[in-house]
Amino acid sequence: MEERTSDRESFTAWATACRPRLLRTATFLTGDRGRAEDLVQEALTKVAQRWPRLRAGNPDAYARQILVRDNVSWWRRNRLELVSEVSDPGRTPSGDTGVERRLLLLDALRRLTERQRAVLVLRYFDDLSEAEIAVALGVSPGTVKSTAHLALRRLRELAPELSELLTLESP
């Protein structure tokens, strides 16, 4: 009984510490705060079910992998119902504020493929290495490199207003 209490306490401490990071990642992956919160809740539930085995390893990586895979699964089930908003390609920020730039970036990220979005979010927002991203997505490091390159090129096309932010080279 004492071991279960210890597991519960260690899981609660871990979940409390990592939830904001997971929520940020999920929000960038989905572009929707409500769906992101649902993804994080599902990921935390799945980690909790496997906590005795995961706590000594890398539960953060497992949780990120769940976020990415569950998001792709959701997208595959619902993609026919989604209607993509088409933004005006000539639109420019009216005051170059951080909020406007963030909205432009989120809009452009939403228009990438699920894999492209996942690679960029994990690389540039979660600061994972190519090898860590490859494990999270279940692909090779070469696929991560080529996907990042193509995704950055597509972002530059979708949001030319953000070109100074998108001068990043593929990892």
C-alpha positions in Angstrom: 0.0 0.0 0.0 2.9 2.3 0.8 4.3 1.7 -2.7 1.1 2.8 -4.3 1.0 6.0 -2.3 4.6 6.7 -3.3 3.7 6.0 -7.0 0.7 8.3 -6.7 2.8 11.1 -5.1 5.6 10.8 -7.6 3.2 10.8 -10.6 1.3 13.8 -9.2 4.6 15.7 -8.8 5.7 14.8 -12.3 2.3 15.6 -13.9 2.1 19.0 -12.1 5.6 20.0 -13.3 5.2 18.8 -16.9 1.6 19.7 -17.7 2.3 23.3 -18.8 5.0 22.1 -21.2 2.7 19.3 -22.6 -0.2 21.8 -22.9 2.0 24.2 -24.9 3.1 21.4 -27.2 -0.4 20.1 -27.7 -1.7 23.6 -28.4 0.9 24.1 -31.1 0.2 20.6 -32.5 -3.6 21.1 -32.7 -4.0 24.9 -32.9 -7.0 24.5 -30.6 -6.7 25.0 -26.8 -9.7 22.8 -25.9 -8.5 19.9 -28.0 -5.0 20.4 -26.6 -6.3 20.1 -23.1 -8.1 16.9 -24.0 -4.9 15.5 -25.6 -2.9 16.3 -22.5 -5.5 14.8 -20.2 -5.4 11.6 -22.3 -1.6 11.5 -22.3 -1.5 12.0 -18.5 -4.0 9.2 -18.0 -2.0 6.8 -20.2 1.2 7.7 -18.4 -0.5 7.2 -15.0 -1.5 3.7 -16.0 2.1 2.8 -16.8 3.7 5.0 -14.1 5.5 2.2 -12.2 7.4 1.3 -15.3 7.9 4.8 -16.7 9.0 6.8 -13.7 12.5 5.5 -13.8 12.8 6.1 -17.5 11.7 9.1 -19.5 8.0 9.7 -19.0 8.2 13.1 -20.7 9.2 11.5 -24.0 6.4 8.9 -23.6 3.9 11.6 -23.0 5.0 13.7 -26.0 4.8 10.5 -28.2 1.2 10.0 -27.0 0.3 13.6 -27.8 1.7 13.3 -31.3 0.2 9.9 -32.1 -3.2 10.7 -30.5 -3.4 14.0 -32.4 -2.6 12.2 -35.7 -5.3 9.6 -34.9 -7.8 12.4 -34.1 -7.0 14.2 -37.3 -7.3 11.0 -39.4 -10.8 10.3 -37.9 -12.0 13.9 -38.4 -10.2 15.4 -41.4 -13.1 15.1 -43.7 -15.2 17.2 -41.4 -12.6 19.9 -41.0 -12.8 23.0 -43.2 -9.6 24.9 -43.4 -9.7 28.7 -43.1 -7.9 30.3 -46.0 -6.1 33.4 -45.0 -5.3 36.3 -47.3 -1.8 35.7 -48.5 -1.3 39.5 -48.8 -2.1 40.1 -45.2 0.5 41.8 -43.1 0.6 42.5 -39.4 -0.8 45.9 -38.7 1.5 46.7 -35.8 4.2 44.0 -35.7 3.2 43.0 -32.2 4.1 39.7 -30.7 0.5 38.6 -30.5 -0.1 39.3 -34.2 3.0 37.4 -35.1 2.0 34.5 -32.9 -1.4 34.3 -34.5 0.2 34.4 -38.0 2.5 31.6 -37.0 -0.3 29.5 -35.5 -2.4 30.0 -38.6 0.6 28.9 -40.8 1.3 25.9 -38.5 -2.4 24.7 -38.9 -1.9 24.6 -42.6 1.0 22.2 -42.5 0.6 18.4 -42.5 0.4 16.7 -39.2 3.9 15.3 -39.5 5.4 18.6 -40.5 3.7 20.4 -37.7 4.8 17.8 -35.2 8.5 17.9 -36.3 8.6 21.7 -36.1 6.8 21.9 -32.7 9.0 19.2 -31.2 12.2 20.7 -32.6 11.8 24.4 -32.1 9.3 24.6 -29.3 10.2 21.6 -27.2 13.9 21.7 -28.3 14.3 18.0 -29.0 17.1 16.6 -31.0 16.5 14.8 -34.3 17.0 11.5 -32.7 14.4 12.3 -30.0 11.9 13.4 -32.5 12.5 10.3 -34.6 11.7 8.2 -31.6 8.6 10.2 -30.7 7.2 10.0 -34.3 8.5 6.5 -35.1 10.5 7.6 -38.1 14.1 7.8 -39.0 16.3 10.8 -38.3 16.6 11.4 -42.0 12.9 11.6 -42.3 12.9 14.2 -39.5 15.6 16.3 -41.3 13.7 16.2 -44.7 10.4 16.9 -43.0 11.8 19.9 -41.1 13.3 21.3 -44.3 10.1 21.0 -46.2 8.0 22.3 -43.3 10.2 25.4 -42.9 10.0 26.1 -46.7 6.2 25.7 -46.6 6.0 28.1 -43.6 7.9 30.7 -45.5 5.4 30.4 -48.3 2.4 30.5 -46.0 3.6 33.4 -43.8 6.1 35.6 -45.7 5.4 38.3 -43.1 7.3 36.1 -40.7 10.4 35.6 -42.9 12.8 36.9 -40.3 11.5 34.3 -37.8 11.7 31.6 -40.3 15.3 31.9 -41.3 16.0 28.9 -39.2 17.6 26.1 -41.1 16.5 22.5 -40.7 18.0 20.9 -37.6 
